C-alpha cells in the first residue's frame, strides 16, 4: 500500500506542466573528477511566498523533521538562489551534499540511463557499450549545461579501489593495466555509491529497465572520464559523498509557473539544523528529460515526444520505488514557491 501511495504523491508532481591528477575538495564532498561543479549565475525569479504540505506522515520514527522545521529551513523566499535548468547539473537527491542543488534520483547519469532505456523501448533496439559511450561523448560536446554529474560514496569508493589491489589509486585516472578489470568492477552493487543506481542494478525489473543498460550507462561515464584525449571529459563532475546517511524527510520542490516558463528552479540545500533531507525537483527534471529526448531523437519530433512521455512515466515509477526504500517511515513534504494573491 505504501508504494502505491508514494506513486500517487510523486506521480502527481511529475505530471505538472581540466582533469588534474589530485582530487580537490568540493563542498559536496571530494570531487574525484575535479572539474568545478559549482557555478555562479545571476538568475532570479520573483516569488514571495512558500507553502509546505505534508504529503505523507511519519510512521514509527521519533526523529522526523516536522513541517515547521521544513518551513524554517527554506527561509525568506525572496532570497532564494536560482539556476537555469538548461545550465545547472542535477545532483542526486542525497542529503549529504553540502551545496545547494537541483535534485533527481541518481543525478544526471541516472537521467541519461533513463533516456537510453526509453529509447530502447520506443525503437525496439538494444544499445551496446560503444554506442552508449559515443552518445555520451556527443552529448557532452553539445549540451548547454556546464557539468554532468555522477556521485559515489566513500564506502563504495574504498571497496572499488581495494578490489583493484591498489587502495591509493586515483579512480579518475587509474593505470591503463587495470582499466579492464575496473570496468567490470564499477557496476558491482557494492562498488556503486549512489543508492538509486545500486537499487536499479539490484532490482532492474522493478525499475522497468534492462540491467545491462544501467551497467552500460555507468561504464560509459568511467570510459569518458578516463579518456584524457577527449576534451569534453572536463565537463564531468564526479563527486564522492562522505559520512552516514542522516536524512529525516523527503522534500519535493516546486516553483511557480512563471519561474518554470523561464526555465528556472530554486537551488536548495539538503542539510538542515536538525537533520538532512532528500531534495527532489520533479518539475524541473522534466525539462532536462526533454533535452535528452531531443538529443537522442535528433530531428524526429514524434520520437522525441514519445521519449519524453516514456521517460516521465518510467521516471515516476523509479522515483516511487527509490523513495519507498529510502524513507523508512520518514515524512514526505511538498514545498512550493509562488506569489501572494
N, C-alpha and C positions, 0 to 999 in steps of 0.2 A: 504493500500500500504506500509506503514512504517514497519508493521510487516513482510511482505514478504521480504523487503529489509534487515531487521535485520537478518532474517533467512538465507538469502544468505550470508551475511557477516560472521555470526558466524558459519554457516554450512560449509563454505569453510575452516575455521580454524580447525574445529573439524575433518575434513576428512583427515588431514595430519597425512603421516605416523609418698605419703600415704595419703588419705583424712584426713584433720585435721578439727577441729571444727570452726576455724575462717577463713573467706575469706582472701586471700592475694592479694596484689596489683600487677598486671602484666602490662606490657607495653601496651597490647591491651585494657585493662580495668580491672575490678575486676574479678579475677578468682574465680568463685563460687565453683568449684570443683578444689581445689588449688594444683593439681599436676603441676609441672613446664612445661609450654608449650614450652618454648624456648630451642632450642638445639644448641650445638656448634659442628661444624664439620670443616674438612679441605678439603672439596670437591672443585674442581676447574675445570672449562672448559675454554680453551683458546679461547677467542674472542677478536676482536679489532675494531669492527665496530657496530654501531647501526643505524637502519633505521626506521624512523617514517612515517607512511602512514595515511592520513586522509581518513577513510572509509565512514564516514557519517558526513556531515557538520552540524553545529549547526543551529537550527531554532527557531526564536523568543525568543532568550535569549541573553543578553548583557554581561554576566559574564563568558562565557565558557572559559575553558583552551585552549589556542591556541597551534598550533603544536610546535612552538619554545619553549614554556614553558614545554611541554611534553618532548622534546628533552633534555632540560637543566636538568630536574628532574632526568633523567637516568644517566647523568654524563658520567664519563670515563668507558667504558665497560670492561676495563681490571681490574677494581677494584670491579666488581660485587661480591656479596655473593651468593654462590651456595648451593643447597641442593640436596640430593638424594631423588628421588620421592618415593622410597620404604621405606624411613625412616622418612621423614618430613610429618607432617599432613597438610591437606588442610583446610585453613580458608575460611570463607565466603568472598565474593568479597567486602564487606562493607568497605567504605572509612574511617571509624572511627578508624580502627586498627592503633595503633602507632608502631607496629612491622612490619618488612619486612615479606612478606607472599608468599605462593603459594595459589592462589585463585581459587575457583569454587563456583558457586551459592549455598549457604547453607552450604558449607564446607563438612567435612567427613560424617556427619549424612545424609545430602541430597543425597550423592552418595550411601550410604548404602540403603536408601529408594529406590533410583532409581534401585539398584541391586535387591531388593526384588520385586519391581514391574515388572521388566524384567523377573524374574524367574517365577512369576505368569503367565505372558503372554506366555512364552515359554513352560511351563509344564502344563498349563491349570489347575493349582491348586490354592487354596486360603490359604494364610499364616495367621495363627491366632497369638494372642498375645504371648502365651507361646512359640511357635515355633520361632517367631522373636526375642524374648528376649534370648532364648537359642542360636540362631545363633550369636547374637551379643556377647554374652559371649564367645562362642567358637572362634569367630574371634579375639576378644581382646587377647585371650590366645596365638593365633598362629601368629598374624600379625607381620610384621617386623618393622612397623613404631612405633615411640616412644610414640605417643599420638593420641587420637581420639577426634576430635573437634566437639563441638556444641556451638552456641552463642545465647544470648538473648540480649535484650536492657534493659536499666534502667527502662523505662516506663513499658514494659511488665512484668518485674520482680516485680515492685511495684504493678501492677494490680493483679498478681498472689498471692503475699503474703497478700495483703489486702483482697482478696476474701476468704482467709483461716481464716480470723479473727485474724491473728497473724502477724502484719506488720513487726515485727522484727525477724521473723522466718528465719532460715538459710535453703535456698531451697536445699542445697546439703545434708542436714541431718535433715529433718523435724521430728516431733514427730510421732510415729507409729500411734497414734489415728487419724491423719488427712491424712494419705497417700492415703487412698482410695478416699477421696474427691479430693485431689490434682491430683490424677491420671486421673480424668475426666477433671479437670480444665486446665491441662498443654497443652491440644490440642485445647482449645478455642482460636480462632484467636487473640483476644485482649491480650492474655497471651503469645503469641508467638512473640518473639522479632526479629527473622530473617525474613526479608521481603519475601525471596524466599519461605520458608516453609509456611508462612502465606498466600501467594498467592496460593500455592498448595492446602492448606486447603479450601480456599475460591472459587477456580476455578479448581477443580481437573480434570474435563473433558478436559479443555483446556491444561492441563499438561499431558494428556493421562495416568493418574494414578488414581487408586481407592483411594478415600478419606480416607477410612478405613486403607489402608496400610501406608499412611502418618501419621495418628494418632498412629498406631501401632508402627511405627519406632520411633516416638518421645517418646512414653511411654516406649519403650524398653530402651532408653537411661536413663530415670529417674529411672526405676527399677534397672538397673545395678548400677547407681550412688548411690542409696540408700542401696544397698546390701553390707554391710560392711564385710560380711564373704567371699566375692568373691575377691580374691587378685588382680585380674587384673582390678578392678574398679579404681585403682590408675592411669590407663592409660587414663582415661577420662579427657579431657581438656574443661571445661565448662566456657565460657567467657561472661561477661556482658560488652557490649559496651555502652559508655556513650555519651550524648550530641546529638544535632540535626545532621541530615544528611547535608553535605556541598559538596557533590560530584558534580563536574563540567565537568566530562568527563568519558568515559568508555574506558579502555585500555586492549586490548588483547596482551598477551606477548608470543612471540615465540623465541625459541632457535635454534641455528644451528643444522643440522642433527647429527654432530659428538657429540654434547652435549646430544641430545636425545638418541643416541646409548649407551651413558654411563649412562643413567638413570638420568641425571642431568637437573635441571631447576633453573633459577635465582630467588632469593628471592627479592621481590620488595616492597617498602613502598608505601602505598596508599596516603600518605599525602605529598602534595607539598606546596611550599611557597604561592601560590595564589589560593589554593583550594584543595579539596580532589578528588581522582579518584577511580572509581571501578576498581579493578585489577583482571583480569581473565587469567588463564593459560589453554587454550583449548587443547593444545597438551599434556601437562604433565598429565592432569587428565585421558587421555585415558589409560595410564599405570596403574593408580590406579583402573580403571574400569576392566582392565584385571585381576588384582589381586583379586578383589571381585568376578568376574565371575568364576575364577578357584576355589576359596574357595567354592562357592555355588554348582558348578558342580562336585566337587571332581575329580574323575578320568575320567569323561565323557567329552572327548575333543570336540566332536561335540556340546554338550550342552554349553560348555564354550565359544566356538566361537560364537554360536548363541546369547548367553547372551551379549557378548561384542558388537556385531552388534546392538542388540536391545537397549542396554544402550546408545551407541553413537547416535543412531537415536533419541531416546526419549530425551536424554540429550541436543542435539542440539535444538530440539523444545522447551524444557523447558527454555534453556538459552535465546532464542529469545523472548519468552513470558515475562520472567522476565526483560530482558533488555528493551523491548519496554515500560514496565510500569514504569521502574525506570528513564529512560533517560530524559523525559520531555523536549525534544529539545536540549539536550546537545550532543556534538560530540562523535563519536566512532573512536578510533585510533588502529592501529596495530603497535607494537614495536617489531622489530626483531633484534636479536644479531647474529653476524656471524664473518667471517674472510674477510679481504680485499682481493680482487683479485689481 
